Amino acid sequence: MGAKVLERFPAGAPRGSWPAEEYAAARRAEGEPATVVMDLKSDAFLVVVPTRDEVEAAQA
């Protein structure tokens, strides 16, 4: 999967705080297909969107 990283959030956010999910929801509200994935290597949550090639392939 090709994806562009929009933002990165440390996994150690305070309990009950979901900054990556909130950021992704705001991007989705603007029409961007943002999702949150976990990068285990860096212990961070990444907000990503598919690359243009991925979107075009899904629509075909």
Sine and cosine of phi, psi and omega as CSV:
sin_phi,cos_phi,sin_psi,cos_psi,sin_omega,cos_omega
0.00,0.00,0.80,-0.60,0.11,-0.99
-1.00,-0.05,0.73,-0.68,-0.01,-1.00
-0.55,-0.84,0.49,-0.87,0.07,-1.00
-0.97,-0.23,0.77,-0.63,0.02,-1.00
-0.99,0.11,0.85,-0.52,0.04,-1.00
-1.00,0.04,-0.64,0.77,-0.08,-1.00
-0.39,-0.92,0.40,-0.91,-0.01,-1.00
-0.77,-0.64,0.70,-0.71,-0.02,-1.00
-0.78,-0.62,0.72,-0.69,0.04,-1.00
-0.89,0.46,0.55,-0.83,-0.04,-1.00
-0.96,0.29,-0.21,0.98,-0.08,-1.00
-1.00,0.01,0.57,0.82,0.03,-1.00
-0.91,0.41,0.45,-0.89,0.02,-1.00
-0.85,0.53,0.50,-0.86,0.00,-1.00
-0.82,0.57,0.73,-0.68,-0.01,-1.00
1.00,0.06,-0.04,1.00,0.02,-1.00
-0.97,-0.24,0.77,-0.64,-0.03,-1.00
-0.78,-0.63,0.91,0.42,-0.09,-1.00
-0.88,0.48,-0.60,0.80,0.01,-1.00
-0.91,0.41,-0.69,0.73,0.02,-1.00
-0.90,0.43,-0.64,0.77,0.01,-1.00
-0.91,0.41,-0.66,0.75,0.02,-1.00
-0.90,0.43,-0.70,0.72,0.01,-1.00
-0.90,0.44,-0.65,0.76,0.02,-1.00
-0.89,0.46,-0.63,0.78,0.03,-1.00
-0.91,0.41,-0.63,0.78,0.03,-1.00
-0.92,0.39,-0.65,0.76,0.04,-1.00
-0.89,0.45,-0.60,0.80,0.03,-1.00
-0.90,0.44,-0.42,0.91,0.06,-1.00
-1.00,0.03,0.02,1.00,0.06,-1.00
0.99,-0.12,0.09,1.00,0.03,-1.00
-1.00,-0.06,0.72,-0.70,-0.05,-1.00
-0.98,0.18,0.89,0.46,-0.07,-1.00
-0.98,0.18,0.63,-0.77,0.10,-1.00
-0.72,-0.70,0.28,-0.96,0.01,-1.00
-0.94,-0.33,0.73,-0.68,0.08,-1.00
-0.77,-0.64,0.40,-0.92,0.02,-1.00
-0.99,-0.17,0.79,-0.62,0.12,-0.99
-0.99,-0.16,0.99,-0.17,-0.07,-1.00
-0.90,0.43,-0.56,0.83,-0.04,-1.00
-0.88,0.47,-0.66,0.75,-0.02,-1.00
-0.98,-0.19,0.01,1.00,-0.03,-1.00
0.80,0.60,0.79,0.61,-0.02,-1.00
-0.63,-0.78,0.43,-0.90,0.12,-0.99
-1.00,-0.09,0.72,-0.69,0.00,-1.00
-0.92,-0.39,0.70,-0.71,0.13,-0.99
-0.99,-0.14,0.87,-0.49,-0.10,-0.99
-0.80,-0.60,0.40,-0.92,0.15,-0.99
-0.79,-0.62,0.54,-0.84,0.02,-1.00
-0.90,0.43,0.50,-0.87,0.07,-1.00
-0.94,0.35,0.29,-0.96,-0.01,-1.00
-0.83,0.55,-0.62,0.78,0.01,-1.00
-0.88,0.47,-0.65,0.76,0.02,-1.00
-0.90,0.43,-0.68,0.74,-0.01,-1.00
-0.91,0.42,-0.70,0.71,0.00,-1.00
-0.90,0.43,-0.62,0.79,0.02,-1.00
-0.91,0.40,-0.61,0.79,0.00,-1.00
-0.94,0.35,-0.50,0.86,-0.01,-1.00
-0.99,0.16,-0.31,0.95,-0.04,-1.00
-0.98,0.22,0.00,0.00,0.00,0.00
